[in-house]
Amino acid sequence: MSEDTYIYIRDIMARPVTISKSAPITDALDRMLEEGVDPLIVTDNGGVIGTISRQAIADILGKKRNSDMPPTKIHVANSVSKDFTVAYPDQGIEILPALLQHAKIVVVFDEDHKLIGQVAYGDLLRVMQPSKEMTEVLDPIITINADERVVHLRRRMVDEGCSRFIVTDDNGPVGIVTETDVARSMRAFREVVESKHQDHRIRNLIVRDIMSSPLITADAARPVSEVIDLMLKKKISSIAIENGNGRLAGIITRSSLIQAM
């Protein structure tokens, strides 16, 4: 590969999207949804101290011990994770798949250790894609009934380590529910329901109330590159894949694509 065609991290990195550790988690969620990113880089006095994800926000808002506290009073510092790794702008992008297989985001520093950029799954997938067949990049379908309670959904997310479920009813798949849906619904719930009523009301919240619908699907015969382009265009993290009989064969996610590189 010639110097002219060699791609460096500086060529694909995005501007860093940050949030102060002292900011409310509601501000963090708003910024994630507005910018279409997950996670956010958390800073303290200009230095990077970690990240905050939608899943972390959903977890903290769903805890009973926080029910008497408005979401705007819960700070980012309560949900900071070390789930990131570091790279530098003059390194080649060939190092990124391995880094992103172990962290959701690569933080880019200059030689003075100053934050200058970030690389997430989508940034890499725009320029590098796995050379594998559709069947090799699919995750298995995990389902939940539309009338199941959200408290059970949250427990399954933790116990099964799953961040998304295909939602079904008697007619088949009707939508998808992810940690983003849970975070958004928990925030709205805590903002409108008085704390003394939350424990009772939250137990009556069902998956159908918070899921994203309709379910976006693609045919298994489509090239993987086309499905990636569709995911990036719609700014979504996953697409369910149908086989020739209209049945779901699996789900393709940004994470499964990175893992396949």
C-alpha positions in Angstrom: 0.0 0.0 0.0 1.5 3.4 -1.0 1.8 6.3 1.3 -1.0 8.1 -0.7 -3.5 5.3 0.0 -2.5 4.4 3.5 -5.3 5.3 5.9 -4.4 6.8 9.3 -6.6 7.1 12.4 -6.6 10.9 11.9 -8.3 10.3 8.5 -11.4 8.6 10.0 -11.7 9.8 13.6 -14.7 11.9 14.6 -14.6 14.9 16.8 -14.8 13.9 20.5 -18.2 14.0 22.1 -17.8 14.7 25.8 -19.7 15.3 29.0 -18.5 16.6 32.3 -18.6 14.2 35.3 -20.6 16.8 37.1 -23.4 17.0 34.5 -26.8 15.4 35.1 -27.2 12.0 33.4 -30.2 13.5 31.6 -27.8 15.8 29.8 -25.7 12.8 28.9 -28.6 10.9 27.5 -29.8 13.9 25.5 -26.3 14.3 24.0 -26.1 10.7 23.1 -29.5 10.8 21.3 -28.8 14.1 19.6 -25.3 13.0 18.3 -26.2 9.4 17.7 -23.3 8.1 19.8 -22.8 5.6 22.6 -20.9 5.9 24.8 -19.9 9.5 25.7 -16.4 10.4 26.8 -16.5 11.7 30.4 -14.1 14.5 31.4 -13.0 16.2 34.6 -11.1 19.5 34.2 -10.4 18.7 30.6 -9.0 15.3 31.3 -10.6 12.0 30.2 -11.6 9.9 33.2 -13.9 7.3 31.5 -17.1 6.8 29.5 -20.8 6.7 30.2 -23.2 4.5 28.2 -26.9 4.3 27.6 -27.0 1.0 29.3 -25.4 2.5 32.4 -28.0 5.3 32.4 -30.8 2.7 32.1 -29.3 0.8 35.0 -29.0 3.7 37.4 -32.5 5.1 36.5 -34.0 1.7 37.1 -32.6 1.2 40.6 -35.2 1.5 43.3 -32.9 3.3 45.6 -32.8 6.3 43.1 -36.6 6.5 42.9 -36.9 9.5 45.2 -34.3 11.4 43.3 -35.2 13.4 40.1 -33.1 12.3 37.1 -31.7 15.8 36.8 -30.1 15.4 40.2 -28.2 12.2 39.4 -24.7 13.1 38.0 -22.6 11.4 35.4 -19.9 10.6 38.0 -22.2 7.9 39.4 -22.1 5.9 36.2 -18.5 6.3 34.8 -16.9 3.2 33.3 -13.4 2.6 32.1 -14.7 1.0 28.9 -12.4 2.7 26.4 -8.9 2.4 24.9 -6.4 4.9 23.5 -4.8 5.4 20.1 -2.9 8.2 18.4 -3.7 10.0 15.1 -0.6 8.8 13.2 -1.3 5.1 13.8 -2.9 3.1 11.0 -6.5 2.0 11.1 -5.5 -1.7 10.9 -5.1 -1.6 14.7 -8.7 -0.5 15.3 -10.6 -3.8 14.9 -8.7 -5.4 17.8 -9.1 -2.3 19.9 -12.8 -2.1 19.3 -13.3 -5.8 19.9 -12.5 -5.0 23.6 -13.9 -1.5 24.0 -16.9 0.4 22.6 -14.8 3.5 21.8 -11.2 4.4 21.0 -10.1 7.7 22.5 -7.6 9.6 20.3 -4.9 11.6 22.0 -2.2 13.8 20.5 1.4 13.6 21.6 0.7 15.8 24.5 -2.1 13.5 25.7 -4.7 16.0 24.7 -8.0 14.7 23.5 -8.5 15.3 19.8 -10.9 12.7 18.5 -12.7 9.4 18.9 -13.4 6.3 16.9 -16.5 4.3 17.4 -17.9 1.2 15.6 -19.6 3.3 12.9 -16.5 5.4 12.1 -14.5 2.2 11.3 -17.4 0.5 9.4 -17.5 3.4 7.0 -14.0 2.5 5.7 -13.4 -1.1 6.8 -15.8 -4.0 6.6 -15.5 -7.7 7.3 -15.0 -9.9 4.2 -17.4 -12.6 5.4 -20.8 -14.0 4.4 -24.0 -12.8 6.1 -24.3 -16.1 8.1 -20.8 -15.4 9.6 -21.7 -12.0 11.0 -25.0 -12.8 12.6 -25.9 -12.9 16.3 -28.7 -15.2 17.4 -32.2 -13.8 17.9 -33.2 -13.4 21.5 -36.9 -12.6 22.0 -39.2 -11.3 24.6 -43.0 -11.1 24.6 -44.5 -7.7 24.0 -46.7 -8.1 27.1 -43.8 -9.0 29.4 -43.0 -6.5 32.2 -40.1 -4.1 31.8 -38.7 -5.1 35.2 -38.4 -8.6 33.8 -36.7 -7.2 30.6 -34.2 -5.4 32.7 -33.4 -8.5 34.7 -32.9 -10.5 31.5 -30.6 -7.8 30.1 -28.4 -8.2 33.2 -28.6 -12.0 33.6 -28.1 -12.8 29.9 -25.7 -9.9 29.1 -28.0 -8.9 26.2 -28.6 -5.3 25.1 -31.4 -5.9 22.6 -34.4 -8.2 22.3 -36.7 -8.8 19.3 -40.2 -8.2 20.6 -42.9 -10.7 19.6 -46.6 -11.3 20.1 -49.0 -13.9 18.7 -48.5 -12.5 15.2 -44.7 -12.7 15.2 -42.0 -10.0 15.5 -43.5 -6.6 16.2 -40.5 -4.5 17.2 -37.2 -4.3 19.0 -36.2 -3.1 22.5 -32.7 -2.0 23.4 -31.0 -0.3 26.3 -31.7 3.0 24.6 -35.4 2.3 24.8 -35.1 1.4 28.5 -33.0 4.5 29.3 -35.3 6.8 27.5 -38.4 5.3 29.1 -36.9 5.2 32.6 -36.1 8.9 32.3 -39.5 9.9 31.1 -41.2 7.7 33.8 -39.2 9.2 36.7 -39.9 12.7 35.4 -43.7 12.3 35.4 -44.5 9.8 38.1 -44.2 10.8 41.8 -41.7 8.8 43.7 -44.3 7.3 46.1 -46.1 5.8 43.2 -43.1 4.7 41.1 -42.6 1.2 42.6 -46.2 0.2 41.8 -46.4 1.9 38.4 -43.1 0.6 37.1 -44.2 -2.9 37.8 -47.1 -2.4 35.4 -44.9 -1.0 32.6 -44.7 -3.5 29.7 -42.3 -4.0 26.9 -44.9 -3.0 24.3 -45.0 0.5 26.0 -41.3 1.2 25.3 -40.2 -0.8 22.3 -39.2 0.6 18.9 -41.6 -0.4 16.1 -41.8 -1.5 13.4 -38.9 -3.9 13.3 -36.4 -3.0 10.6 -35.3 -6.0 8.6 -33.1 -7.0 5.6 -33.0 -10.1 3.5 -30.3 -12.6 4.1 -29.5 -12.5 0.4 -28.3 -8.9 0.5 -24.6 -8.2 0.6 -23.2 -7.4 4.0 -21.9 -4.1 2.7 -25.5 -3.0 1.8 -26.8 -3.8 5.3 -23.9 -1.9 6.8 -24.8 1.1 4.6 -28.4 0.9 5.7 -27.4 0.8 9.4 -25.2 3.8 9.0 -27.8 5.7 7.0 -30.6 5.1 9.5 -28.2 5.6 12.5 -29.2 2.3 14.1 -27.0 -0.2 15.8 -28.7 -3.4 14.5 -30.9 -4.9 11.8 -32.8 -8.2 12.0 -32.1 -10.5 9.0 -34.8 -12.6 7.3 -34.2 -15.8 5.4 -36.0 -16.7 2.2 -39.1 -17.9 4.1 -39.7 -14.6 5.9 -38.4 -16.0 9.2 -35.8 -14.3 11.2 -32.4 -15.9 10.7 -30.4 -13.7 13.1 -29.5 -10.1 13.9 -26.6 -8.1 12.6 -25.1 -5.5 14.9 -22.3 -3.1 14.7 -20.6 -5.1 17.4 -21.0 -8.4 15.6 -19.5 -6.8 12.5 -16.4 -5.5 14.4 -16.0 -8.9 16.0 -16.0 -10.5 12.5 -13.0 -8.5 11.3 
